[in-house]
Amino acid sequence: MTTAIRTSWVAVAATVGILGARLEIAGPEWLRADGHAWVGYSPEIKQAYLAGFLAGTAVGQALAAGAPDSAALVERVHSLVREGLAFPFAPNVYAARLGDYYFYEDRRVLPIWYATWEVNHQLQHPPGRGP
């Protein structure tokens, strides 16, 4: 775990611990959903949530790479599949890891999108293999 990620995690944990409350994220419900929601979701809802999350991040990655129109967007997403998506694993992989992640009740205050990012980082950078 890099120092920046470790520092960020400590800051989040300290804030949650000090406030003793759930994190309040502005925005729609799907953005605010946290581990408390995750543990109550059915397997089908978890898969649908993650499939949408992964599709959205792929589109966001393609747009950030400069896809100026719909044709370029389609081409860029296809090329990212070959070159490397930011979130390259299947929804079921993330679902299994999120189950492990949210097993610890103190993490359930963290939003699903954040936990998915952290799980993705752990999958791509296992301990002992560098940042």
N, C-alpha and C positions, 0 to 999 in steps of 0.2 A: 504494500500500500504506500503510495507516495506521500510525502510530507504534506502537500497541499490537501489531498483527500483526507488524510488523517486529521489535519487541523480543522477542515470543514466538518467532519463527523463529530469531533469533540465540541465544536461550536454549536452544532445542532443539538447534540445531546445535552449540553449545558443549558441551552435556552429552554429546551423542553423540561428539563429537571427543575430549573428555577421557576418557570411559570407553572409547572405542575398541571398543564392543560394540553389539550390537543392543539396541534398547529392549525392556525386558521389561514387558509390559502384563499385568496380572492379568485373568483371565476366560477365557471359552471361546475356542476356536481362531479362530472367525470374528471375534472382537474383537481378537485378537493378530496376525492375519494382516497382513503388511507387504508392502513392495514386492518382497522376495525371492520371496514366495509369488505375488504378482500376476503377475510376468513368467513364471512357470511355468504359470499357469492357461490353459486353452483359452479361445477366444472365447466358447463357450457358458457356461462357468463364470463368466467375467467378467460376462456379461450377467445371469446368474441372481443373482450376488452383488449387483450394482448394482440390479436390480429389487427385491430384498428390502430392500436398504438404503433405497431411495427410498420403498417402501411403509411401512417402519418409521418413517422420519422424518415421513411424512405423518400417520400415526396418532399419533406423539408430538406433533406440532404441534397436531393436533385435540384431544388430551387436555389439552395445556397451555392451550388456549383454553377449557377448561372443559366439555368434552362429558361429561355425568354418566352416560350410559347408552348402550347399543348403538345405539339409534335416533338419538340426538343425535350419536354418533360418526360414523355414516354421513352424516348431513346436514352435519356440520361438515367432513368430508373433501371432500364434493362442493362445498361453498362455498369451501373453500381452493383447489380446482382453479381456480375462477373468479377468486378474489380474489388468489391468489398463494401458491404453496408456497415453503417455505424452500429447497428443492432442486427448481427448476422444469424442469430439462432432462431429456431422455430418457436412458436408460441408455447408449445408444451414444455420446452426446456426452461423458458422463463417462468412458467406456471409452477413447475416443480421447485425451482430455486426460490421463488417468492414464498412458497409454502414453508420452506426452511427458514427464510429470512424473517417472516412474520410469526414463526413459532415463538420467538422471543417477544413477549408482550410489550416491553419497553420500546420496541421498534414500530409498533402499530400506529403510533401517532404520525409517522412519516407517510407522505403521499405515495401512491402506487407508482406514479411516474418517476419519483426520486428513487424509490426502492428498485425499480426496474433498471434505472441507470446504474445504480450501485452494483446490482447483480451482474449486469452486462460487463462492467469494469472488472469484476472479480473473475468472470469467465474468460475474458480476454487477457487478463494479467494475473494469473494464479500466483500465490505466494511463492517466493523463491525464483521467479522468472523475470524479475525486473518490473519497472513501472509500466 
